[in-house]
Amino acid sequence: GRQIQEEVRKAEKAWSNAEEVALRAAASAYSAACRGVDTAIQPLISELTAATKAADASIQELKRAPVLAKRYVMVVATAFFILALICVYSTMRLIDAAGSVSAQEKVN
């Protein structure tokens, strides 16, 4: 009889603690789930941050591209203009030199 009563008391005590145990288990499960989600999301956040930085860098390069293209065109155009001036000057000097040679031949 006593053994049965002791077992009944243990069962009653276990049942009275069951709600507290269930709450603790639920809180632990919730905490573990939150940590798991946080751990799983961190690499994704890192990847998104890296992708955003790369996209920002690309946008900055694209914004600079027209300015660089204008500068390049101006430099090339200036170089061709200077080359044309050199060619005209050289041609005029050659014509003057050829004219002075033919004038010398006429004198002789």
HELIX and SHEET records of a PDB file:
HELIX    1   1 ARG A    2  VAL A  107  1                                 106    
END                                                                             
